[in-house]
Amino acid sequence: MKSFVGLSVIFISLANGFNTDLDNYLFGSVSAVSRENMISISLPSPFLS
């Protein structure tokens, strides 16, 4: 299992244009979040940490 993860990291790093698409898919894009969603996420965050 660990070897497959290592190989996938190598193959993803070799693909030039795929890295940014993968990052946006895995972690989300800040520009895709609406203002209302950003406010509703940021208001309770100090109380949850």
JOTA-V332527 format. One record per residue. N is the residue number from 1. RES is the residue in three letters. PSI is psi in radians with two decimals (NA if undefined). NEAR is the number of other C-alpha atoms within 8 Angstrom. Layout:
BEGIN
n:N res:RES psi:PSI near:NEAR
n:N res:RES psi:PSI near:NEAR
END
This chain:
BEGIN
n:1 res:MET psi:-0.74 near:4
n:2 res:LYS psi:-0.60 near:5
n:3 res:SER psi:-0.59 near:6
n:4 res:PHE psi:-0.63 near:7
n:5 res:VAL psi:-0.75 near:8
n:6 res:GLY psi:-0.74 near:8
n:7 res:LEU psi:-0.68 near:8
n:8 res:SER psi:-0.63 near:8
n:9 res:VAL psi:-0.72 near:8
n:10 res:ILE psi:-0.82 near:8
n:11 res:PHE psi:-0.66 near:8
n:12 res:ILE psi:-0.66 near:9
n:13 res:SER psi:-0.43 near:8
n:14 res:LEU psi:-0.44 near:6
n:15 res:ALA psi:2.03 near:8
n:16 res:ASN psi:-1.00 near:6
n:17 res:GLY psi:-0.14 near:6
n:18 res:PHE psi:-0.39 near:8
n:19 res:ASN psi:-0.81 near:10
n:20 res:THR psi:-0.64 near:7
n:21 res:ASP psi:-0.69 near:8
n:22 res:LEU psi:-0.73 near:8
n:23 res:ASP psi:-0.76 near:9
n:24 res:ASN psi:-0.63 near:9
n:25 res:TYR psi:-0.75 near:8
n:26 res:LEU psi:-0.76 near:6
n:27 res:PHE psi:-0.12 near:6
n:28 res:GLY psi:2.81 near:8
n:29 res:SER psi:2.27 near:8
n:30 res:VAL psi:-0.58 near:5
n:31 res:SER psi:-0.25 near:5
n:32 res:ALA psi:-0.10 near:6
n:33 res:VAL psi:2.26 near:8
n:34 res:SER psi:2.88 near:7
n:35 res:ARG psi:-0.69 near:6
n:36 res:GLU psi:-0.71 near:6
n:37 res:ASN psi:-0.68 near:8
n:38 res:MET psi:-0.69 near:9
n:39 res:ILE psi:-0.76 near:8
n:40 res:SER psi:-0.42 near:8
n:41 res:ILE psi:-0.71 near:8
n:42 res:SER psi:-0.46 near:8
n:43 res:LEU psi:-0.86 near:7
n:44 res:PRO psi:-0.14 near:8
n:45 res:SER psi:-0.64 near:8
n:46 res:PRO psi:-0.49 near:7
n:47 res:PHE psi:-0.32 near:5
n:48 res:LEU psi:-0.25 near:5
n:49 res:SER psi:NA near:4
END
